[in-house]
């Protein structure tokens, strides 16, 4: 008798979930997606440089400065984007101006 009550096949799991559950999750998922898009929206800058891309741009930019050093990283960004570049160093927006 105890084994019958512990048997998972004995219970119908679909009876535990109400029928309104799928109807309620669709608006919640749409709202979460909408809030995620608003949170990650960034105005496009007229200054060239690596993109923000949900926070990956600043991490890559800062990592390049740590890995290559300031001089080589500045030369790389100037070659890639021109003589006025926006990058991130330690999470701060930094402008590199060179000629």
PASEBA-1860 file (N, C-alpha, C; in nm, 3 decimals):
! residues 99
1> XXXXXXXX> 0.082/-0.119/0.000/0.000/0.000/0.000/0.087/0.125/0.000 ~ 0.194/0.126/0.078/0.284/0.241/0.082/0.355/0.257/-0.052 ~ 0.393/0.145/-0.113/0.460/0.151/-0.242/0.368/0.206/-0.351 ~ 0.240/0.178/-0.342/0.145/0.229/-0.441/0.133/0.381/-0.432 ~ 0.136/0.437/-0.313/0.124/0.582/-0.298/0.252/0.654/-0.339 ~ 0.366/0.587/-0.331/0.492/0.649/-0.371/0.521/0.632/-0.519 ~ 0.445/0.551/-0.588/0.465/0.526/-0.729/0.429/0.651/-0.808 ~ 0.524/0.708/-0.886/0.493/0.831/-0.961/0.392/0.809/-1.073
9> XXXXXXXX> 0.377/0.687/-1.120/0.279/0.660/-1.225/0.137/0.660/-1.170 ~ 0.125/0.655/-1.039/-0.006/0.653/-0.976/-0.076/0.790/-0.988 ~ 0.003/0.899/-0.991/-0.053/1.033/-0.997/-0.057/1.082/-1.140 ~ -0.157/1.158/-1.172/-0.167/1.222/-1.302/-0.115/1.365/-1.286 ~ 0.004/1.390/-1.336/0.068/1.521/-1.314/-0.006/1.633/-1.385 ~ -0.073/1.604/-1.494/-0.145/1.710/-1.565/-0.264/1.763/-1.486 ~ -0.313/1.687/-1.394/-0.424/1.737/-1.314/-0.377/1.837/-1.210 ~ -0.247/1.838/-1.181/-0.194/1.934/-1.084/-0.175/2.073/-1.143
17> XXXXXXXX> -0.154/2.082/-1.275/-0.132/2.211/-1.341/-0.265/2.261/-1.393 ~ -0.305/2.381/-1.354/-0.433/2.433/-1.402/-0.431/2.461/-1.552 ~ -0.549/2.466/-1.612/-0.559/2.490/-1.755/-0.523/2.634/-1.792 ~ -0.530/2.726/-1.700/-0.501/2.866/-1.730/-0.351/2.897/-1.730 ~ -0.269/2.803/-1.693/-0.125/2.829/-1.685/-0.065/2.871/-1.818 ~ -0.088/2.801/-1.930/-0.031/2.846/-2.057/-0.085/2.981/-2.102 ~ -0.210/3.010/-2.071/-0.270/3.138/-2.110/-0.205/3.252/-2.032 ~ -0.167/3.230/-1.910/-0.107/3.335/-1.828/0.041/3.354/-1.860
25> XXXXXXXX> 0.110/3.252/-1.907/0.253/3.265/-1.931/0.285/3.342/-2.058 ~ 0.199/3.339/-2.158/0.226/3.409/-2.283/0.238/3.560/-2.262 ~ 0.145/3.628/-2.195/0.164/3.772/-2.173/0.285/3.804/-2.085 ~ 0.315/3.717/-1.991/0.432/3.741/-1.906/0.560/3.730/-1.988 ~ 0.569/3.630/-2.074/0.687/3.617/-2.160/0.702/3.734/-2.256 ~ 0.592/3.781/-2.311/0.596/3.897/-2.400/0.642/4.020/-2.323 ~ 0.593/4.040/-2.203/0.634/4.154/-2.121/0.783/4.147/-2.086 ~ 0.832/4.030/-2.051/0.973/4.014/-2.017/1.061/4.043/-2.139
33> XXXXXXXX> 1.022/3.993/-2.256/1.098/4.021/-2.379/1.098/4.170/-2.411 ~ 0.984/4.234/-2.395/0.975/4.378/-2.421/1.064/4.458/-2.325 ~ 1.062/4.423/-2.196/1.147/4.491/-2.099/1.295/4.467/-2.128 ~ 1.330/4.346/-2.172/1.468/4.315/-2.207/1.515/4.400/-2.325 ~ 1.429/4.418/-2.425/1.464/4.501/-2.540/1.481/4.647/-2.500 ~ 1.393/4.697/-2.415/1.405/4.836/-2.369/1.531/4.855/-2.287 ~ 1.562/4.759/-2.202/1.679/4.770/-2.116/1.809/4.770/-2.197 ~ 1.814/4.695/-2.307/1.936/4.685/-2.387/1.941/4.786/-2.501
41> XXXXXXXX> 1.837/4.865/-2.517/1.836/4.964/-2.624/1.935/5.075/-2.592 ~ 2.014/5.109/-2.689/2.111/5.217/-2.672/2.105/5.307/-2.794 ~ 2.110/5.434/-2.769/2.112/5.529/-2.879/2.243/5.511/-2.956 ~ 2.234/5.514/-3.088/2.355/5.500/-3.167/2.436/5.627/-3.157 ~ 2.562/5.611/-3.138/2.651/5.725/-3.122/2.708/5.764/-3.258 ~ 2.732/5.892/-3.276/2.794/5.938/-3.400/2.946/5.918/-3.396 ~ 2.998/5.882/-3.280/3.141/5.860/-3.265/3.171/5.713/-3.294 ~ 3.265/5.684/-3.383/3.293/5.544/-3.415/3.362/5.472/-3.300
49> XXXXXXXX> 3.347/5.343/-3.299/3.410/5.260/-3.198/3.339/5.128/-3.188 ~ 3.388/5.039/-3.105/3.322/4.909/-3.090/3.182/4.926/-3.029 ~ 3.090/4.841/-3.070/2.953/4.848/-3.022/2.940/4.803/-2.878 ~ 2.829/4.841/-2.816/2.805/4.805/-2.676/2.767/4.657/-2.664 ~ 2.676/4.610/-2.746/2.637/4.469/-2.758/2.612/4.403/-2.622 ~ 2.515/4.456/-2.547/2.473/4.403/-2.417/2.588/4.390/-2.317 ~ 2.681/4.482/-2.321/2.790/4.482/-2.224/2.914/4.407/-2.267 ~ 2.908/4.338/-2.380/3.026/4.266/-2.425/3.131/4.359/-2.486
57> XXXXXXXX> 3.087/4.466/-2.550/3.180/4.564/-2.609/3.276/4.623/-2.507 ~ 3.225/4.672/-2.393/3.317/4.724/-2.292/3.412/4.618/-2.236 ~ 3.365/4.495/-2.220/3.454/4.389/-2.170/3.564/4.358/-2.269 ~ 3.530/4.350/-2.396/3.630/4.321/-2.499/3.728/4.437/-2.512 ~ 3.676/4.559/-2.510/3.761/4.677/-2.521/3.859/4.685/-2.404 ~ 3.810/4.666/-2.284/3.897/4.672/-2.165/3.998/4.557/-2.167 ~ 3.953/4.439/-2.208/4.044/4.325/-2.218/4.154/4.348/-2.320 ~ 4.121/4.414/-2.431/4.223/4.444/-2.532/4.328/4.539/-2.476
65> XXXXXXXX> 4.285/4.639/-2.398/4.382/4.731/-2.339/4.470/4.661/-2.237 ~ 4.413/4.569/-2.159/4.495/4.495/-2.063/4.592/4.401/-2.133 ~ 4.547/4.337/-2.239/4.626/4.236/-2.307/4.735/4.298/-2.394 ~ 4.700/4.400/-2.473/4.794/4.457/-2.569/4.874/4.574/-2.513 ~ 4.824/4.635/-2.409/4.887/4.757/-2.360/4.820/4.877/-2.424 ~ 4.840/4.993/-2.365/4.771/5.113/-2.411/4.813/5.153/-2.551 ~ 4.943/5.154/-2.578/4.993/5.199/-2.708/4.944/5.115/-2.824 ~ 4.961/4.983/-2.814/4.920/4.895/-2.923/4.769/4.892/-2.940
73> XXXXXXXX> 4.695/4.896/-2.830/4.549/4.896/-2.840/4.500/5.025/-2.904 ~ 4.559/5.138/-2.868/4.521/5.266/-2.930/4.551/5.263/-3.080 ~ 4.668/5.210/-3.118/4.700/5.200/-3.260/4.602/5.109/-3.333 ~ 4.563/4.998/-3.269/4.466/4.907/-3.331/4.332/4.977/-3.354 ~ 4.280/5.045/-3.252/4.151/5.113/-3.266/4.158/5.228/-3.365 ~ 4.270/5.299/-3.369/4.284/5.409/-3.465/4.290/5.356/-3.608 ~ 4.357/5.242/-3.627/4.362/5.181/-3.760/4.224/5.130/-3.801 ~ 4.150/5.078/-3.708/4.021/5.017/-3.738/3.910/5.121/-3.756
81> XXXXXXXX> 3.904/5.221/-3.667/3.791/5.314/-3.665/3.824/5.458/-3.705 ~ 3.950/5.495/-3.713/3.987/5.631/-3.749/4.057/5.701/-3.633 ~ 4.074/5.833/-3.647/4.155/5.905/-3.548/4.077/5.953/-3.425 ~ 3.946/5.940/-3.423/3.865/5.975/-3.306/3.778/5.854/-3.274 ~ 3.807/5.784/-3.162/3.745/5.656/-3.132/3.689/5.658/-2.990 ~ 3.574/5.591/-2.972/3.515/5.574/-2.839/3.537/5.428/-2.797 ~ 3.601/5.409/-2.681/3.624/5.275/-2.625/3.587/5.280/-2.478 ~ 3.592/5.165/-2.412/3.565/5.157/-2.269/3.690/5.105/-2.199
89> XXXXXXXX> 3.731/5.176/-2.094/3.841/5.131/-2.010/3.789/5.133/-1.867 ~ 3.792/5.019/-1.800/3.740/5.002/-1.664/3.593/5.043/-1.653 ~ 3.515/5.016/-1.756/3.373/5.047/-1.755/3.341/5.194/-1.783 ~ 3.442/5.275/-1.804/3.421/5.417/-1.833/3.438/5.442/-1.983 ~ 3.349/5.520/-2.040/3.360/5.555/-2.182/3.480/5.648/-2.198 ~ 3.571/5.611/-2.287/3.696/5.684/-2.306/3.711/5.717/-2.453 ~ 3.760/5.835/-2.484/3.780/5.878/-2.622/3.929/5.879/-2.652 ~ 3.966/5.822/-2.764/4.105/5.821/-2.809/4.111/5.917/-2.928
97> XXX> 4.192/6.019/-2.915/4.210/6.118/-3.020/4.355/6.114/-3.062 ~ 4.380/6.085/-3.190/4.517/6.081/-3.238/4.519/6.117/-3.386 ~ 4.635/6.149/-3.430/4.650/6.181/-3.571/4.778/6.122/-3.623
END
